[in-house]
């Protein structure tokens, strides 16, 4: 079973090498790393050279980028990884084990790259909510059998909540597997925008999405 790791990027030069370095062990075991760049204006692509198997150029939008990456790989399993999220060098074995037990998709627990107690609480709540609801966010490194990904129609082409909608579609097929292994993601968005403000905003956006507010409207609020 071969995994294709698909990483959408846009001006991620500060974090991309930290994300790609552990994945070199995956490449040695036969897995594939695909970088889908939305025309970065920094040196993201240059820093990724030699650390990925393929670089694709796409228009902006994570859904567009991730769908393009999925189209260009010959693999049994897809792992969608954010450019500021670091996954363990041996986590591919956990994915393969999870899928060998009859599951067809899943996600990892999350932790932030900060030792502050507030971020530990936020991560704990995110992980609990995700396991109970079987809804994953992109930060949690969603993995899925490629056949099922195609079957549910791939990522919806919407500007926000594309990971939530994919989870909803996958959940109709089966519950996602909650891997306890943590991926480490950046807390920069929370620090830049304010922790409490970001918590309130994200809960508000999710609630609005679930009651039917269009993703295009949510994107304008998010901005």
PEKA-V836825 format. One line per field, one symbol per residue. phi: phi as a letter, one per 40 degrees, with the letter a starting at -180 (. if undefined). psi: psi as a letter, one per 40 degrees, with the letter a starting at -180 (. if undefined). burial: 1 if it has 16 or more other C-alpha atoms within 10 Angstrom, else 0. A space follows every 10 residues. Layout:
# PEKA-V836825
phi=???
psi=???
burial=???
This chain:
# PEKA-V836825
phi=.bbbcbbcba fbccbccccc dccccccccg cbbbbbccfc bbbdccccdg bbcabbbbcc hdccccccdc ccbbacbbbc bccbbbbccb cccccccccc chcbaiaccb accaccdccc cccdccccdc cccfbbbccc fcbaccccdc ccggcccbca gcccccdccc cccacccccc dccbbcbccc cccgcccccc cccccccccc chcdcccccc ccc
psi=hhhhhhhhih gfddeddddd ddedddddee ihhhhhhffi eafddddehe eidihihiii hddddddddd deigidihhh hiefhhiiee edddddddde eeieiaiiii iifiehdddd dddddddddd ddefhiidee ghiihddddd deeahigiei fddddddddd dddiiihghd hhihiieddd ddehdddddd dddddddddd eehidddddd dd.
burial=0111111111 1110111011 1111011000 1111111110 0001101100 1101111101 1111111111 0010101111 1111111100 1100100110 0011111111 1110000011 0010011001 1001111111 1111110010 0101110111 1111111111 1000111110 0111110000 0000100100 0000100010 0000100100 000
